[in-house]
Amino acid sequence: MPDARPAPFFIAGSTGLDFLNSIATPVDVPVEWIASGADLVAWLDRAGLLPADAKAFVAQRSARDLDAVAAEARTLREWFRGFVVAHRGRRLGASALAELEPLNRILVRDDRFAEIRAGATATAPLQLLTRRRWRSTDALLLPIAAAIADVICNEDFRTIRACDGHACTLFFADHTRGRARRWCSMAVCGNRAKQAAHRDRATAKARRPRKRGR
């Protein structure tokens, strides 16, 4: 049966916030993009968080194992949502460290290593790459946890906003020069808001009493 869901959104300006948007209400009905283990793998792939060695590893996992780690991913996502909602709009300080234990418990499991490989060009014949050992299914949480940690440590929480669109639940980091971004997408919520404003103006104009002629 074809998937009736729209493609997941990658509009946040940050992979960690894009993960937060992996469940969203872009119009009226909530859409879940990580409902199963297969969904999680597909989302990671679209996000660029699933290298070739991870894909080979995933192919050997059972659907049951992948579904279990997808449930963990959803739990992590909702923890992160609570953290973002609590802190967005103001500078994040060291006092937030006490709240990060659920994330740190995942990050300490990471098993990354550096390796020198052949480069892609003659001017860079060798390159240093960071790779990850995929030892268990829950290792799929590690690139997500790293993306969340990047938001927490490197994103200015004063720029994290929720879309102003009616019923839209998408978050984004406002990297515009004037910090004036209001919509997840001008093509979607921005255009919808313009249409609503136009209808409101037309309705208000139609309700104005007409001036009688002399």
C-alpha positions, 0 to 999 in steps of 0.5 A, a space after each residue: 500500500 503506498 505511503 499517504 504521508 507527505 515527505 518528512 520536513 527538513 526545513 529547520 536549519 538544523 538536523 536536531 530540530 528536523 528530528 523534532 519535526 519528525 512528528 508534526 501537524 503541518 495542516 490539521 492532522 498530525 503526521 508521524 514519520 517514525 511510526 516503525 523501525 522501517 520509518 526510522 531507517 528511512 528518516 535517518 537515510 533522508 537526513 544523511 545520518 545513515 552511512 553505507 556501513 550502517 545500511 549493511 548493519 540494518 539489513 541484518 536486524 529484525 523488524 522487531 529490533 528496529 521497531 524497539 529502537 524506533 520507540 526509543 527514538 520517539 521517547 528521545 524526541 519527546 524529551 527533546 521537545 520538552 527541553 526545547 519548549 522550556 528553553 527556546 527564546 532565551 540564552 541557554 546556560 550551564 544550569 541546563 546541564 542537570 536536565 541533559 542526563 537522558 541525552 548523555 546516557 545515549 552519547 556515552 555509548 558511542 563507539 566512534 573512531 578515526 581512520 585515514 582513507 584515500 581522498 577523492 582528489 589528487 590535491 587531497 590524496 588522503 583524508 581523516 574520517 570519523 566512523 562509528 562501529 555499529 554493534 547493536 540496534 540501539 546504535 541507530 540512536 547515536 547519530 540522532 543524539 549527536 545531532 541533538 547535542 549539536 543543537 544544545 551546544 552550538 545553536 542560539 536558543 534565542 533563535 529557535 522558534 515555532 512556526 506561526 502557522 495555524 495549527 502548525 507544530 514545526 520548529 526551526 532555527 531562525 538564521 535570517 539576518 533580521 531574525 524575522 522568520 515566522 513560518 516553517 515555509 513561505 510556500 506553505 504556512 506563509 502563503 496560507 497566512 497571506 491568503 487568510 489575511 486577504 480573505 479577512 481584508 475582503 470580508 472587512 471591506 464587504 461589511 463596511 457600510 456604503 456611503 449614501 450619495 448626496 
